[in-house]
Amino acid sequence: MSGERERLQSRHWFGKGSAGLLLGFGLALALSGLFAWWGPGAVDGDGGRIQFVMWLIAPLWCAVFSLVFLFRSSARAWLWLGLANALAFGALALTRAAMV
């Protein structure tokens, strides 16, 4: 049937997993960077804040990596995570330019 949606399949696990591994890490870096700039205390926070931002990367990366398997295909995972990375790094670049 032409109107039927593609079902979730395990054959896309390598493409989805690699998208979550690579693009998920980049997204976690960008989101933690945005938190460093926009969070309470901004970048000028004390050593505990810097440590918190550093440790924030791991749960963000794990969340993206676990949710990437909900995409219907690996191509969609790469597309959407690539777009999310572009937006997050673009927002980070704009934030750094505006705050410096």
Biopython code that builds the backbone (N, CA, C, O; Angstrom):
import numpy as np
from Bio.PDB.StructureBuilder import StructureBuilder

atoms = [
    (1, "MET", "N", (0.834, -1.185, 0.000)),
    (1, "MET", "CA", (0.000, 0.000, 0.000)),
    (1, "MET", "C", (0.880, 1.251, 0.000)),
    (1, "MET", "O", (1.909, 1.287, 0.674)),
    (2, "SER", "N", (0.494, 2.231, -0.722)),
    (2, "SER", "CA", (1.311, 3.441, -0.839)),
    (2, "SER", "C", (1.158, 4.356, 0.370)),
    (2, "SER", "O", (2.084, 5.108, 0.673)),
    (3, "GLY", "N", (0.036, 4.323, 1.068)),
    (3, "GLY", "CA", (-0.182, 5.205, 2.211)),
    (3, "GLY", "C", (0.284, 4.627, 3.526)),
    (3, "GLY", "O", (0.174, 5.291, 4.556)),
    (4, "GLU", "N", (0.803, 3.407, 3.528)),
    (4, "GLU", "CA", (1.223, 2.765, 4.760)),
    (4, "GLU", "C", (2.601, 3.266, 5.184)),
    (4, "GLU", "O", (3.504, 3.398, 4.358)),
    (5, "ARG", "N", (2.751, 3.541, 6.464)),
    (5, "ARG", "CA", (4.022, 4.030, 6.989)),
    (5, "ARG", "C", (4.986, 2.864, 7.183)),
    (5, "ARG", "O", (4.571, 1.742, 7.475)),
    (6, "GLU", "N", (6.252, 3.139, 7.021)),
    (6, "GLU", "CA", (7.275, 2.124, 7.235)),
    (6, "GLU", "C", (7.342, 1.793, 8.723)),
    (6, "GLU", "O", (7.346, 2.690, 9.566)),
    (7, "ARG", "N", (7.394, 0.507, 9.037)),
    (7, "ARG", "CA", (7.457, 0.060, 10.422)),
    (7, "ARG", "C", (8.884, 0.151, 10.939)),
    (7, "ARG", "O", (9.848, 0.118, 10.174)),
    (8, "LEU", "N", (8.994, 0.265, 12.257)),
    (8, "LEU", "CA", (10.314, 0.252, 12.873)),
    (8, "LEU", "C", (10.942, -1.117, 12.665)),
    (8, "LEU", "O", (10.294, -2.145, 12.864)),
    (9, "GLN", "N", (12.200, -1.124, 12.266)),
    (9, "GLN", "CA", (12.891, -2.382, 12.002)),
    (9, "GLN", "C", (14.271, -2.348, 12.635)),
    (9, "GLN", "O", (14.865, -1.285, 12.816)),
    (10, "SER", "N", (14.766, -3.525, 12.965)),
    (10, "SER", "CA", (16.073, -3.596, 13.593)),
    (10, "SER", "C", (17.211, -3.527, 12.570)),
    (10, "SER", "O", (18.377, -3.447, 12.956)),
    (11, "ARG", "N", (16.895, -3.557, 11.300)),
    (11, "ARG", "CA", (17.965, -3.545, 10.297)),
    (11, "ARG", "C", (18.656, -2.180, 10.207)),
    (11, "ARG", "O", (19.745, -2.080, 9.641)),
    (12, "HIS", "N", (18.050, -1.153, 10.746)),
    (12, "HIS", "CA", (18.635, 0.189, 10.698)),
    (12, "HIS", "C", (19.461, 0.512, 11.939)),
    (12, "HIS", "O", (19.854, 1.664, 12.125)),
    (13, "TRP", "N", (19.730, -0.464, 12.782)),
    (13, "TRP", "CA", (20.354, -0.172, 14.073)),
    (13, "TRP", "C", (21.758, 0.399, 13.923)),
    (13, "TRP", "O", (22.141, 1.271, 14.703)),
    (14, "PHE", "N", (22.540, -0.063, 12.946)),
    (14, "PHE", "CA", (23.901, 0.454, 12.802)),
    (14, "PHE", "C", (23.890, 1.922, 12.387)),
    (14, "PHE", "O", (24.638, 2.725, 12.944)),
    (15, "GLY", "N", (23.056, 2.279, 11.423)),
    (15, "GLY", "CA", (22.976, 3.678, 10.991)),
    (15, "GLY", "C", (22.447, 4.587, 12.080)),
    (15, "GLY", "O", (22.937, 5.702, 12.265)),
    (16, "LYS", "N", (21.438, 4.104, 12.805)),
    (16, "LYS", "CA", (20.891, 4.896, 13.906)),
    (16, "LYS", "C", (21.894, 5.015, 15.039)),
    (16, "LYS", "O", (22.065, 6.083, 15.626)),
    (17, "GLY", "N", (22.556, 3.904, 15.340)),
    (17, "GLY", "CA", (23.535, 3.929, 16.423)),
    (17, "GLY", "C", (24.704, 4.835, 16.128)),
    (17, "GLY", "O", (25.174, 5.553, 17.011)),
    (18, "SER", "N", (25.181, 4.813, 14.897)),
    (18, "SER", "CA", (26.301, 5.694, 14.540)),
    (18, "SER", "C", (25.867, 7.154, 14.517)),
    (18, "SER", "O", (26.658, 8.036, 14.852)),
    (19, "ALA", "N", (24.626, 7.421, 14.127)),
    (19, "ALA", "CA", (24.115, 8.797, 14.182)),
    (19, "ALA", "C", (24.036, 9.269, 15.626)),
    (19, "ALA", "O", (24.416, 10.398, 15.937)),
    (20, "GLY", "N", (23.545, 8.411, 16.503)),
    (20, "GLY", "CA", (23.465, 8.775, 17.910)),
    (20, "GLY", "C", (24.830, 8.944, 18.542)),
    (20, "GLY", "O", (25.024, 9.815, 19.390)),
    (21, "LEU", "N", (25.774, 8.115, 18.135)),
    (21, "LEU", "CA", (27.123, 8.185, 18.686)),
    (21, "LEU", "C", (27.827, 9.469, 18.254)),
    (21, "LEU", "O", (28.373, 10.188, 19.091)),
    (22, "LEU", "N", (27.819, 9.757, 16.967)),
    (22, "LEU", "CA", (28.553, 10.914, 16.446)),
    (22, "LEU", "C", (27.783, 12.223, 16.594)),
    (22, "LEU", "O", (28.270, 13.176, 17.202)),
    (23, "LEU", "N", (26.585, 12.257, 16.037)),
    (23, "LEU", "CA", (25.814, 13.496, 16.082)),
    (23, "LEU", "C", (25.243, 13.758, 17.466)),
    (23, "LEU", "O", (25.037, 14.909, 17.850)),
    (24, "GLY", "N", (24.986, 12.687, 18.218)),
    (24, "GLY", "CA", (24.513, 12.867, 19.587)),
    (24, "GLY", "C", (25.566, 13.518, 20.464)),
    (24, "GLY", "O", (25.247, 14.342, 21.321)),
    (25, "PHE", "N", (26.821, 13.147, 20.252)),
    (25, "PHE", "CA", (27.905, 13.772, 21.009)),
    (25, "PHE", "C", (28.015, 15.254, 20.666)),
    (25, "PHE", "O", (28.149, 16.095, 21.555)),
    (26, "GLY", "N", (27.957, 15.568, 19.375)),
    (26, "GLY", "CA", (28.017, 16.978, 18.977)),
    (26, "GLY", "C", (26.860, 17.780, 19.546)),
    (26, "GLY", "O", (27.040, 18.914, 19.989)),
    (27, "LEU", "N", (25.682, 17.195, 19.533)),
    (27, "LEU", "CA", (24.511, 17.882, 20.071)),
    (27, "LEU", "C", (24.650, 18.084, 21.576)),
    (27, "LEU", "O", (24.290, 19.140, 22.095)),
    (28, "ALA", "N", (25.164, 17.090, 22.271)),
    (28, "ALA", "CA", (25.377, 17.222, 23.712)),
    (28, "ALA", "C", (26.390, 18.323, 24.019)),
    (28, "ALA", "O", (26.217, 19.081, 24.974)),
    (29, "LEU", "N", (27.444, 18.411, 23.210)),
    (29, "LEU", "CA", (28.430, 19.475, 23.403)),
    (29, "LEU", "C", (27.806, 20.855, 23.202)),
    (29, "LEU", "O", (28.023, 21.765, 24.001)),
    (30, "ALA", "N", (27.032, 20.999, 22.133)),
    (30, "ALA", "CA", (26.423, 22.299, 21.846)),
    (30, "ALA", "C", (25.407, 22.682, 22.921)),
    (30, "ALA", "O", (25.361, 23.837, 23.346)),
    (31, "LEU", "N", (24.592, 21.721, 23.362)),
    (31, "LEU", "CA", (23.587, 22.027, 24.381)),
    (31, "LEU", "C", (24.225, 22.360, 25.724)),
    (31, "LEU", "O", (23.741, 23.238, 26.438)),
    (32, "SER", "N", (25.302, 21.668, 26.073)),
    (32, "SER", "CA", (25.981, 22.010, 27.323)),
    (32, "SER", "C", (26.659, 23.373, 27.204)),
    (32, "SER", "O", (26.732, 24.118, 28.181)),
    (33, "GLY", "N", (27.151, 23.699, 26.020)),
    (33, "GLY", "CA", (27.714, 25.031, 25.803)),
    (33, "GLY", "C", (26.672, 26.123, 25.937)),
    (33, "GLY", "O", (26.940, 27.181, 26.506)),
    (34, "LEU", "N", (25.479, 25.867, 25.413)),
    (34, "LEU", "CA", (24.388, 26.836, 25.568)),
    (34, "LEU", "C", (24.003, 26.990, 27.031)),
    (34, "LEU", "O", (23.719, 28.096, 27.491)),
    (35, "PHE", "N", (23.993, 25.878, 27.761)),
    (35, "PHE", "CA", (23.692, 25.973, 29.193)),
    (35, "PHE", "C", (24.774, 26.766, 29.924)),
    (35, "PHE", "O", (24.481, 27.517, 30.854)),
    (36, "ALA", "N", (26.019, 26.595, 29.497)),
    (36, "ALA", "CA", (27.112, 27.336, 30.135)),
    (36, "ALA", "C", (26.928, 28.842, 29.953)),
    (36, "ALA", "O", (27.217, 29.619, 30.863)),
    (37, "TRP", "N", (26.454, 29.249, 28.797)),
    (37, "TRP", "CA", (26.259, 30.682, 28.535)),
    (37, "TRP", "C", (24.959, 31.215, 29.125)),
    (37, "TRP", "O", (24.941, 32.319, 29.671)),
    (38, "TRP", "N", (23.877, 30.456, 29.025)),
    (38, "TRP", "CA", (22.568, 30.962, 29.412)),
    (38, "TRP", "C", (22.116, 30.535, 30.801)),
    (38, "TRP", "O", (21.158, 31.096, 31.333)),
    (39, "GLY", "N", (22.778, 29.562, 31.393)),
    (39, "GLY", "CA", (22.391, 29.086, 32.716)),
    (39, "GLY", "C", (22.690, 30.108, 33.794)),
    (39, "GLY", "O", (23.286, 31.153, 33.530)),
    (40, "PRO", "N", (22.271, 29.798, 35.012)),
    (40, "PRO", "CA", (22.521, 30.733, 36.117)),
    (40, "PRO", "C", (24.022, 30.907, 36.364)),
    (40, "PRO", "O", (24.758, 29.926, 36.470)),
    (41, "GLY", "N", (24.456, 32.132, 36.452)),
    (41, "GLY", "CA", (25.863, 32.428, 36.687)),
    (41, "GLY", "C", (26.671, 32.591, 35.416)),
    (41, "GLY", "O", (27.816, 33.039, 35.467)),
    (42, "ALA", "N", (26.102, 32.241, 34.290)),
    (42, "ALA", "CA", (26.755, 32.327, 32.980)),
    (42, "ALA", "C", (28.142, 31.689, 32.995)),
    (42, "ALA", "O", (28.436, 30.886, 33.881)),
    (43, "VAL", "N", (28.973, 32.019, 32.064)),
    (43, "VAL", "CA", (30.276, 31.374, 31.913)),
    (43, "VAL", "C", (31.215, 31.747, 33.052)),
    (43, "VAL", "O", (32.157, 31.009, 33.341)),
    (44, "ASP", "N", (30.975, 32.862, 33.692)),
    (44, "ASP", "CA", (31.873, 33.347, 34.740)),
    (44, "ASP", "C", (31.661, 32.649, 36.073)),
    (44, "ASP", "O", (32.152, 33.121, 37.098)),
    (45, "GLY", "N", (30.940, 31.532, 36.080)),
    (45, "GLY", "CA", (30.661, 30.830, 37.325)),
    (45, "GLY", "C", (31.907, 30.249, 37.962)),
    (45, "GLY", "O", (32.988, 30.267, 37.374)),
    (46, "ASP", "N", (31.744, 29.738, 39.163)),
    (46, "ASP", "CA", (32.887, 29.177, 39.880)),
    (46, "ASP", "C", (33.239, 27.788, 39.350)),
    (46, "ASP", "O", (32.628, 27.308, 38.395)),
    (47, "GLY", "N", (34.218, 27.151, 39.969)),
    (47, "GLY", "CA", (34.701, 25.853, 39.515)),
    (47, "GLY", "C", (33.643, 24.768, 39.543)),
    (47, "GLY", "O", (33.656, 23.874, 38.698)),
    (48, "GLY", "N", (32.715, 24.828, 40.509)),
    (48, "GLY", "CA", (31.643, 23.844, 40.572)),
    (48, "GLY", "C", (30.712, 23.925, 39.379)),
    (48, "GLY", "O", (30.208, 22.904, 38.911)),
    (49, "ARG", "N", (30.484, 25.106, 38.895)),
    (49, "ARG", "CA", (29.616, 25.277, 37.723)),
    (49, "ARG", "C", (30.288, 24.715, 36.478)),
    (49, "ARG", "O", (29.634, 24.068, 35.660)),
    (50, "ILE", "N", (31.559, 24.950, 36.330)),
    (50, "ILE", "CA", (32.290, 24.416, 35.182)),
    (50, "ILE", "C", (32.265, 22.894, 35.208)),
    (50, "ILE", "O", (32.088, 22.248, 34.176)),
    (51, "GLN", "N", (32.441, 22.335, 36.389)),
    (51, "GLN", "CA", (32.395, 20.884, 36.543)),
    (51, "GLN", "C", (31.009, 20.349, 36.198)),
    (51, "GLN", "O", (30.890, 19.304, 35.558)),
    (52, "PHE", "N", (29.962, 21.055, 36.614)),
    (52, "PHE", "CA", (28.597, 20.630, 36.307)),
    (52, "PHE", "C", (28.336, 20.634, 34.809)),
    (52, "PHE", "O", (27.739, 19.695, 34.283)),
    (53, "VAL", "N", (28.773, 21.669, 34.123)),
    (53, "VAL", "CA", (28.587, 21.743, 32.675)),
    (53, "VAL", "C", (29.341, 20.617, 31.981)),
    (53, "VAL", "O", (28.850, 20.046, 31.007)),
    (54, "MET", "N", (30.529, 20.297, 32.477)),
    (54, "MET", "CA", (31.294, 19.205, 31.901)),
    (54, "MET", "C", (30.550, 17.880, 32.068)),
    (54, "MET", "O", (30.468, 17.090, 31.127)),
    (55, "TRP", "N", (30.016, 17.638, 33.245)),
    (55, "TRP", "CA", (29.312, 16.381, 33.504)),
    (55, "TRP", "C", (27.924, 16.357, 32.886)),
    (55, "TRP", "O", (27.309, 15.292, 32.817)),
    (56, "LEU", "N", (27.414, 17.484, 32.439)),
    (56, "LEU", "CA", (26.112, 17.535, 31.779)),
    (56, "LEU", "C", (26.149, 16.870, 30.405)),
    (56, "LEU", "O", (25.118, 16.418, 29.907)),
    (57, "ILE", "N", (27.311, 16.811, 29.801)),
    (57, "ILE", "CA", (27.440, 16.219, 28.463)),
    (57, "ILE", "C", (27.028, 14.756, 28.461)),
    (57, "ILE", "O", (26.330, 14.323, 27.544)),
    (58, "ALA", "N", (27.433, 13.989, 29.447)),
    (58, "ALA", "CA", (27.158, 12.546, 29.466)),
    (58, "ALA", "C", (25.669, 12.212, 29.488)),
    (58, "ALA", "O", (25.240, 11.396, 28.672)),
    (59, "PRO", "N", (24.853, 12.792, 30.372)),
    (59, "PRO", "CA", (23.423, 12.442, 30.329)),
    (59, "PRO", "C", (22.718, 12.935, 29.066)),
    (59, "PRO", "O", (21.794, 12.286, 28.575)),
    (60, "LEU", "N", (23.155, 14.084, 28.540)),
    (60, "LEU", "CA", (22.560, 14.550, 27.292)),
    (60, "LEU", "C", (22.888, 13.602, 26.147)),
    (60, "LEU", "O", (22.020, 13.273, 25.337)),
    (61, "TRP", "N", (24.116, 13.172, 26.082)),
    (61, "TRP", "CA", (24.550, 12.240, 25.037)),
    (61, "TRP", "C", (23.818, 10.911, 25.167)),
    (61, "TRP", "O", (23.367, 10.348, 24.170)),
    (62, "CYS", "N", (23.701, 10.420, 26.372)),
    (62, "CYS", "CA", (22.981, 9.152, 26.592)),
    (62, "CYS", "C", (21.511, 9.267, 26.214)),
    (62, "CYS", "O", (20.937, 8.330, 25.660)),
    (63, "ALA", "N", (20.901, 10.401, 26.508)),
    (63, "ALA", "CA", (19.499, 10.596, 26.159)),
    (63, "ALA", "C", (19.312, 10.590, 24.641)),
    (63, "ALA", "O", (18.405, 9.937, 24.126)),
    (64, "VAL", "N", (20.164, 11.312, 23.936)),
    (64, "VAL", "CA", (20.071, 11.337, 22.471)),
    (64, "VAL", "C", (20.356, 9.951, 21.899)),
    (64, "VAL", "O", (19.663, 9.490, 20.992)),
    (65, "PHE", "N", (21.382, 9.291, 22.436)),
    (65, "PHE", "CA", (21.758, 7.973, 21.925)),
    (65, "PHE", "C", (20.651, 6.944, 22.155)),
    (65, "PHE", "O", (20.458, 6.057, 21.322)),
    (66, "SER", "N", (19.934, 7.043, 23.249)),
    (66, "SER", "CA", (18.860, 6.077, 23.494)),
    (66, "SER", "C", (17.603, 6.404, 22.693)),
    (66, "SER", "O", (16.871, 5.497, 22.298)),
    (67, "LEU", "N", (17.347, 7.671, 22.450)),
    (67, "LEU", "CA", (16.137, 8.052, 21.715)),
    (67, "LEU", "C", (16.295, 7.954, 20.202)),
    (67, "LEU", "O", (15.300, 7.997, 19.479)),
    (68, "VAL", "N", (17.525, 7.823, 19.709)),
    (68, "VAL", "CA", (17.762, 7.786, 18.269)),
    (68, "VAL", "C", (17.124, 6.541, 17.636)),
    (68, "VAL", "O", (16.836, 6.539, 16.439)),
    (69, "PHE", "N", (16.903, 5.499, 18.418)),
    (69, "PHE", "CA", (16.325, 4.277, 17.883)),
    (69, "PHE", "C", (14.829, 4.388, 17.638)),
    (69, "PHE", "O", (14.225, 3.452, 17.114)),
    (70, "LEU", "N", (14.219, 5.505, 18.002)),
    (70, "LEU", "CA", (12.806, 5.733, 17.721)),
    (70, "LEU", "C", (12.571, 6.270, 16.310)),
    (70, "LEU", "O", (11.429, 6.306, 15.851)),
    (71, "PHE", "N", (13.621, 6.682, 15.625)),
    (71, "PHE", "CA", (13.470, 7.118, 14.239)),
    (71, "PHE", "C", (13.115, 5.921, 13.366)),
    (71, "PHE", "O", (13.524, 4.796, 13.656)),
    (72, "ARG", "N", (12.365, 6.153, 12.315)),
    (72, "ARG", "CA", (11.927, 5.060, 11.449)),
    (72, "ARG", "C", (13.053, 4.510, 10.579)),
    (72, "ARG", "O", (13.026, 3.336, 10.210)),
    (73, "SER", "N", (14.029, 5.327, 10.251)),
    (73, "SER", "CA", (15.149, 4.853, 9.432)),
    (73, "SER", "C", (16.415, 5.583, 9.862)),
    (73, "SER", "O", (16.360, 6.609, 10.539)),
    (74, "SER", "N", (17.548, 5.035, 9.459)),
    (74, "SER", "CA", (18.807, 5.677, 9.808)),
    (74, "SER", "C", (18.983, 6.993, 9.055)),
    (74, "SER", "O", (19.620, 7.918, 9.559)),
    (75, "ALA", "N", (18.423, 7.076, 7.856)),
    (75, "ALA", "CA", (18.518, 8.334, 7.102)),
    (75, "ALA", "C", (17.798, 9.468, 7.837)),
    (75, "ALA", "O", (18.289, 10.596, 7.881)),
    (76, "ARG", "N", (16.647, 9.164, 8.405)),
    (76, "ARG", "CA", (15.920, 10.190, 9.171)),
    (76, "ARG", "C", (16.691, 10.585, 10.421)),
    (76, "ARG", "O", (16.720, 11.756, 10.800)),
    (77, "ALA", "N", (17.315, 9.601, 11.060)),
    (77, "ALA", "CA", (18.104, 9.903, 12.259)),
    (77, "ALA", "C", (19.247, 10.845, 11.914)),
    (77, "ALA", "O", (19.466, 11.833, 12.616)),
    (78, "TRP", "N", (19.979, 10.555, 10.843)),
    (78, "TRP", "CA", (21.086, 11.415, 10.422)),
    (78, "TRP", "C", (20.575, 12.799, 10.028)),
    (78, "TRP", "O", (21.188, 13.809, 10.373)),
    (79, "LEU", "N", (19.462, 12.848, 9.310)),
    (79, "LEU", "CA", (18.917, 14.134, 8.859)),
    (79, "LEU", "C", (18.492, 15.005, 10.040)),
    (79, "LEU", "O", (18.905, 16.161, 10.134)),
    (80, "TRP", "N", (17.676, 14.464, 10.936)),
    (80, "TRP", "CA", (17.150, 15.254, 12.035)),
    (80, "TRP", "C", (18.229, 15.625, 13.051)),
    (80, "TRP", "O", (18.253, 16.747, 13.557)),
    (81, "LEU", "N", (19.114, 14.683, 13.342)),
    (81, "LEU", "CA", (20.190, 15.020, 14.273)),
    (81, "LEU", "C", (21.191, 15.990, 13.647)),
    (81, "LEU", "O", (21.758, 16.829, 14.346)),
    (82, "GLY", "N", (21.411, 15.882, 12.344)),
    (82, "GLY", "CA", (22.263, 16.858, 11.659)),
    (82, "GLY", "C", (21.660, 18.248, 11.708)),
    (82, "GLY", "O", (22.365, 19.232, 11.934)),
    (83, "LEU", "N", (20.353, 18.328, 11.496)),
    (83, "LEU", "CA", (19.652, 19.612, 11.581)),
    (83, "LEU", "C", (19.700, 20.159, 13.004)),
    (83, "LEU", "O", (19.929, 21.352, 13.207)),
    (84, "ALA", "N", (19.486, 19.288, 13.989)),
    (84, "ALA", "CA", (19.544, 19.730, 15.384)),
    (84, "ALA", "C", (20.941, 20.225, 15.737)),
    (84, "ALA", "O", (21.081, 21.206, 16.467)),
    (85, "ASN", "N", (21.975, 19.561, 15.228)),
    (85, "ASN", "CA", (23.354, 20.010, 15.455)),
    (85, "ASN", "C", (23.597, 21.371, 14.822)),
    (85, "ASN", "O", (24.194, 22.253, 15.441)),
    (86, "ALA", "N", (23.138, 21.538, 13.599)),
    (86, "ALA", "CA", (23.333, 22.826, 12.916)),
    (86, "ALA", "C", (22.650, 23.954, 13.681)),
    (86, "ALA", "O", (23.222, 25.032, 13.843)),
    (87, "LEU", "N", (21.436, 23.711, 14.147)),
    (87, "LEU", "CA", (20.719, 24.737, 14.906)),
    (87, "LEU", "C", (21.390, 25.016, 16.249)),
    (87, "LEU", "O", (21.530, 26.173, 16.644)),
    (88, "ALA", "N", (21.804, 23.964, 16.948)),
    (88, "ALA", "CA", (22.416, 24.150, 18.261)),
    (88, "ALA", "C", (23.763, 24.858, 18.153)),
    (88, "ALA", "O", (24.046, 25.770, 18.930)),
    (89, "PHE", "N", (24.589, 24.451, 17.201)),
    (89, "PHE", "CA", (25.885, 25.119, 17.044)),
    (89, "PHE", "C", (25.719, 26.536, 16.498)),
    (89, "PHE", "O", (26.514, 27.419, 16.818)),
    (90, "GLY", "N", (24.692, 26.758, 15.676)),
    (90, "GLY", "CA", (24.395, 28.111, 15.221)),
    (90, "GLY", "C", (23.970, 29.008, 16.374)),
    (90, "GLY", "O", (24.406, 30.155, 16.474)),
    (91, "ALA", "N", (23.113, 28.476, 17.245)),
    (91, "ALA", "CA", (22.700, 29.240, 18.424)),
    (91, "ALA", "C", (23.875, 29.494, 19.352)),
    (91, "ALA", "O", (23.970, 30.564, 19.954)),
    (92, "LEU", "N", (24.773, 28.524, 19.474)),
    (92, "LEU", "CA", (25.958, 28.707, 20.313)),
    (92, "LEU", "C", (26.886, 29.782, 19.733)),
    (92, "LEU", "O", (27.439, 30.595, 20.475)),
    (93, "ALA", "N", (27.050, 29.783, 18.423)),
    (93, "ALA", "CA", (27.888, 30.789, 17.786)),
    (93, "ALA", "C", (27.278, 32.187, 17.938)),
    (93, "ALA", "O", (27.991, 33.153, 18.212)),
    (94, "LEU", "N", (25.971, 32.290, 17.763)),
    (94, "LEU", "CA", (25.311, 33.588, 17.954)),
    (94, "LEU", "C", (25.405, 34.061, 19.399)),
    (94, "LEU", "O", (25.614, 35.245, 19.667)),
    (95, "THR", "N", (25.249, 33.122, 20.321)),
    (95, "THR", "CA", (25.339, 33.473, 21.736)),
    (95, "THR", "C", (26.744, 33.968, 22.079)),
    (95, "THR", "O", (26.900, 34.978, 22.765)),
    (96, "ARG", "N", (27.753, 33.262, 21.605)),
    (96, "ARG", "CA", (29.131, 33.675, 21.902)),
    (96, "ARG", "C", (29.433, 35.051, 21.292)),
    (96, "ARG", "O", (30.108, 35.874, 21.910)),
    (97, "ALA", "N", (28.926, 35.292, 20.069)),
    (97, "ALA", "CA", (29.174, 36.577, 19.421)),
    (97, "ALA", "C", (28.446, 37.710, 20.156)),
    (97, "ALA", "O", (28.966, 38.821, 20.257)),
    (98, "ALA", "N", (27.272, 37.433, 20.653)),
    (98, "ALA", "CA", (26.496, 38.472, 21.328)),
    (98, "ALA", "C", (26.994, 38.745, 22.733)),
    (98, "ALA", "O", (26.887, 39.875, 23.210)),
    (99, "MET", "N", (27.532, 37.747, 23.406)),
    (99, "MET", "CA", (27.917, 37.890, 24.811)),
    (99, "MET", "C", (29.357, 38.359, 24.986)),
    (99, "MET", "O", (29.723, 38.813, 26.070)),
    (100, "VAL", "N", (30.165, 38.261, 23.967)),
    (100, "VAL", "CA", (31.577, 38.644, 24.125)),
    (100, "VAL", "C", (31.744, 40.092, 23.918)),
    (100, "VAL", "O", (32.860, 40.604, 24.009)),
]
sb = StructureBuilder()
sb.init_structure("model")
sb.init_model(0)
sb.init_chain("A")
sb.init_seg("    ")
for serial, (resi, resn, name, xyz) in enumerate(atoms, 1):
    if name == "N":
        sb.init_residue(resn, " ", resi, " ")
    sb.init_atom(name, np.array(xyz, "f"), 0.0, 1.0, " ", f" {name:<3s}", serial, name[0])
structure = sb.get_structure()
